[in-house]
């Protein structure tokens, strides 16, 4: 590892150590910047501005540009370089864009065209359409998280992790690829490749969350049709208060539910209730 990156790694481990994934993502971002600027150190103010200008030209989101700003500033601090930019140079984060939900037909198109995707792309699409995983959740998946027909979905921030049952329909896609933790930008790039290969129109607001929203909505319909509590959809998708419910407050309601309190106390009971009525799993059948 080059000296500048090693200094950054050391800075990220002291006095309070950041998570291994965070450290790795910082190093990836910093390496990208150093490769862009060349061998003249420290990189000049002009180099910094050219880097952010190129990101903007490549349609990198303002939120990602803002992330790079933080990483690169930390790189300068770790190497005792004078930081030449001010707060006004920081890329502005545009107004939050609500994710655009896919239609059911679009989900069908994504899965139907899986023969066009790489093993990696099929792997992440299978997880997203089955478990409604977010980009961050997908980025954290490692090979050791899949065993004995189960998948461990790691917690995000202050959430809780959960072992889930992997349906047989998607198991072939999971066995074909051995994942390791990725950066969030890499997982986003995988989604964009899938979208392009699926022949769907690339529209603003599409992302892994688009699949999550559609699954949440369609799963509630299936639960209502089977007289099961709609809140099972929230539990199955590991929703925290104020996530999708806040973004999309128009929730379905139902009044007559089966009494399943005793059933839910059994191991993997949630999965056994949801998987048979899951709207997208049958689409993975050969």
C-alpha positions as a printed Julia matrix, in Angstrom:
286×3 Matrix{Float64}:
   0.0     0.0     0.0
   1.37    3.41   -0.93
   2.44    5.63    1.95
  -0.37    8.18    1.56
  -3.03    5.48    1.85
  -1.27    3.8     4.77
  -1.3     7.13    6.61
  -5.04    7.39    5.96
  -5.6     3.84    7.2
  -3.73    4.63   10.42
  -5.74    7.83   10.89
  -8.96    5.81   10.59
  -7.91    3.39   13.32
  -6.94    5.96   15.95
  -8.11    7.18   18.38
 -11.47    5.53   17.59
 -11.33    2.7    15.07
 -13.85    2.81   12.24
 -15.39   -0.42   10.96
 -13.33   -2.54    8.51
 -15.88   -1.86    5.76
 -15.7     1.91    6.32
 -11.9     1.83    6.26
 -11.87   -0.2     3.05
 -14.38    2.14    1.37
 -12.33    5.21    2.41
  -9.18    3.64    0.98
 -10.94    2.78   -2.31
 -12.21    6.36   -2.68
  -8.84    7.88   -1.74
  -7.0     5.58   -4.17
  -9.33    6.65   -6.96
  -8.55   10.29   -6.24
  -4.78    9.74   -6.1
  -4.84    7.78   -9.36
  -6.67   10.7   -10.96
  -4.28   13.39   -9.73
  -1.01   11.61  -10.55
   2.3    11.61   -8.69
   2.6    15.29   -7.77
   1.97   15.53   -4.02
   0.14   17.05   -2.38
  -2.49   17.36   -5.11
  -3.14   20.97   -6.0
  -6.37   22.91   -5.58
  -6.77   22.81   -9.36
  -6.48   19.01   -9.31
  -9.15   18.8    -6.64
 -11.54   20.97   -8.62
 -10.88   18.98  -11.81
 -11.66   15.77   -9.92
 -15.05   17.06   -8.75
 -15.77   18.55  -12.17
 -15.2    15.14  -13.77
 -17.52   13.49  -11.24
 -20.22   15.98  -12.14
 -19.67   15.35  -15.87
 -19.98   11.59  -15.24
 -23.36   12.16  -13.5
 -22.05   11.05  -10.11
 -24.7    12.01   -7.55
 -24.14   15.05   -5.37
 -24.35   12.81   -2.3
 -21.48   10.66   -3.58
 -19.46   13.76   -4.49
 -20.02   15.01   -0.94
 -18.75   11.66    0.38
 -15.57   11.99   -1.71
 -15.09   15.5    -0.35
 -15.04   14.1     3.22
 -12.72   11.22    2.31
 -10.23   13.4     0.45
 -10.15   15.99    3.23
  -9.38   13.15    5.67
  -6.61   12.01    3.31
  -5.07   15.5     3.44
  -5.3    15.6     7.24
  -3.72   12.14    7.57
  -0.74   13.23    5.47
  -0.38   16.7     7.07
  -1.17   18.41    3.76
  -2.7    21.88    3.74
  -6.38   21.58    2.77
  -6.91   24.15   -0.01
 -10.7    24.12   -0.22
 -13.33   25.87    1.86
 -16.89   24.97    2.86
 -18.27   26.75   -0.18
 -16.33   24.33   -2.4
 -18.13   21.33   -0.91
 -20.56   19.78   -3.45
 -24.12   20.65   -2.53
 -26.45   17.74   -1.84
 -29.51   18.2    -3.98
 -32.97   17.93   -2.5
 -33.68   14.34   -1.51
 -35.22   12.38   -4.35
 -37.78    9.78   -3.4
 -37.05    6.43   -4.94
 -39.18    5.53   -7.93
 -40.98    2.23   -7.39
 -40.94   -0.33  -10.16
 -44.17   -1.64  -11.59
 -44.78   -5.37  -11.2
 -44.23   -5.78  -14.96
 -40.85   -4.06  -14.64
 -39.83   -6.44  -11.84
 -40.87   -9.32  -14.1
 -38.73   -7.87  -16.89
 -35.71   -7.56  -14.59
 -35.95  -11.21  -13.53
 -36.96  -12.58  -16.94
 -33.82  -11.12  -18.55
 -31.45  -12.71  -16.01
 -29.86  -14.74  -18.81
 -28.22  -11.47  -19.92
 -26.61  -10.81  -16.54
 -23.32  -11.9   -15.01
 -23.27  -14.3   -12.04
 -22.58  -11.32   -9.79
 -25.55   -9.37  -11.16
 -27.91  -12.35  -10.82
 -26.77  -12.87   -7.24
 -27.62   -9.35   -6.09
 -30.86   -9.16   -8.07
 -32.02  -12.43   -6.48
 -31.36  -11.05   -2.99
 -33.03   -7.71   -3.75
 -36.2    -9.18   -5.27
 -36.55  -11.82   -2.55
 -35.64   -9.95    0.62
 -35.99   -6.31   -0.46
 -32.44   -5.6     0.66
 -31.12   -2.04    0.52
 -27.9    -1.13   -1.26
 -26.08   -1.0     2.09
 -27.38   -4.42    3.09
 -26.3    -5.88   -0.24
 -22.86   -4.31    0.07
 -22.28   -6.07    3.4
 -23.0    -9.62    2.19
 -20.08  -12.05    2.42
 -19.77  -15.7     1.46
 -19.86  -16.75    5.13
 -23.32  -15.19    5.5
 -24.89  -17.96    3.41
 -25.01  -21.45    4.85
 -27.41  -24.34    5.37
 -30.11  -22.71    3.26
 -30.07  -19.55    5.36
 -28.8   -16.0     4.79
 -27.67  -13.59    7.48
 -28.72  -10.02    6.65
 -26.4    -7.73    8.6
 -27.82   -4.77   10.52
 -27.54   -1.24    9.19
 -26.44    1.38   11.71
 -28.4     0.66   14.89
 -30.68   -2.02   13.47
 -30.62   -5.72   14.21
 -29.43   -8.49   11.94
 -31.58  -11.47   11.04
 -31.13  -14.98    9.66
 -33.65  -15.66    6.9
 -34.68  -18.74    4.95
 -33.44  -18.79    1.36
 -36.13  -20.16   -0.99
 -35.02  -22.91   -3.34
 -35.97  -20.87   -6.41
 -33.08  -18.42   -5.94
 -30.54  -20.85   -4.5
 -28.97  -21.59   -7.93
 -28.24  -17.87   -8.38
 -26.64  -17.69   -4.93
 -24.49  -20.8    -5.44
 -23.03  -19.43   -8.67
 -21.33  -16.47   -7.01
 -19.16  -16.03   -3.91
 -19.63  -12.51   -2.54
 -17.34  -10.29   -0.54
 -18.1    -6.94    1.02
 -18.3    -4.15   -1.56
 -18.47   -0.39   -1.51
 -21.89    1.2    -1.87
 -20.87    2.78   -5.18
 -19.9    -0.64   -6.57
 -23.29   -2.08   -5.64
 -24.98    0.91   -7.29
 -22.93    0.3   -10.45
 -24.1    -3.34  -10.46
 -27.72   -2.14  -10.39
 -27.15    0.23  -13.3
 -25.62   -2.6   -15.37
 -28.63   -4.82  -14.63
 -31.01   -2.05  -15.64
 -29.17   -1.48  -18.92
 -29.01   -5.2   -19.77
 -32.7    -5.66  -18.93
 -33.65   -3.2   -21.69
 -35.69   -1.13  -19.22
 -35.54    2.63  -19.58
 -33.08    4.18  -17.13
 -35.04    6.82  -15.23
 -34.14    9.19  -12.44
 -34.93    7.76   -9.02
 -34.36    4.1    -9.91
 -32.18    2.09   -7.55
 -32.17   -0.97   -5.32
 -34.71    0.82   -3.14
 -37.15    0.82   -6.07
 -37.35   -2.98   -5.78
 -37.75   -2.74   -2.0
 -40.72   -0.37   -2.26
 -42.51   -2.5    -4.85
 -41.98   -5.68   -2.81
 -43.28   -3.93    0.32
 -46.43   -2.78   -1.45
 -47.18   -6.07   -3.24
 -46.42   -8.15   -0.16
 -49.04   -6.22    1.81
 -51.6    -7.03   -0.86
 -50.72  -10.73   -0.64
 -50.9   -10.65    3.16
 -54.34   -9.0     3.09
 -55.59  -11.59    0.6
 -54.46  -14.33    2.98
 -55.92  -12.61    6.06
 -52.48  -12.06    7.56
 -51.36   -8.88    9.38
 -49.91   -6.28    7.05
 -47.23   -5.53    9.64
 -45.55   -8.8     8.62
 -44.36   -6.97    5.5
 -42.56   -4.44    7.71
 -40.92   -7.2     9.75
 -39.94   -9.21    6.69
 -38.23   -6.15    5.13
 -36.61   -5.22    8.47
 -38.14   -1.75    8.38
 -37.29    0.8    11.02
 -39.8     3.42   12.06
 -39.79    6.33    9.68
 -38.3     4.56    6.67
 -40.65    3.57    3.84
 -43.67    4.4     5.99
 -42.58    8.04    6.16
 -41.73    8.25    2.48
 -44.9     6.49    1.39
 -47.56    7.02    4.07
 -50.46    5.68    1.98
 -50.59    2.24    3.61
 -53.18   -0.45    3.06
 -55.39   -1.36    5.97
 -57.26   -4.51    6.89
 -59.36   -5.48    9.89
 -59.63   -9.26    9.93
 -56.47  -11.24   10.59
 -55.72  -14.81   11.48
 -54.5   -15.36   15.0
 -50.82  -16.16   14.45
 -49.23  -15.01   17.71
 -48.29  -18.54   18.74
 -47.01  -19.35   15.27
 -44.66  -16.34   15.2
 -42.87  -17.6    18.29
 -41.51  -20.55   16.31
 -38.1   -20.3    14.59
 -38.27  -18.81   11.08
 -42.06  -18.57   11.39
 -42.06  -15.19    9.61
 -40.34  -16.67    6.57
 -42.66  -19.68    6.51
 -45.66  -17.33    6.43
 -44.29  -14.93    3.83
 -42.38  -17.09    1.33
 -45.41  -19.1     0.09
 -47.24  -15.87   -0.83
 -44.17  -13.89   -1.96
 -45.04  -12.09   -5.22
 -41.66  -12.4    -6.94
 -40.1   -15.73   -5.9
 -42.09  -17.78   -8.48
 -40.52  -15.63  -11.21
 -37.16  -17.25  -10.44
 -38.36  -20.74  -11.3
 -36.7   -22.23  -14.38
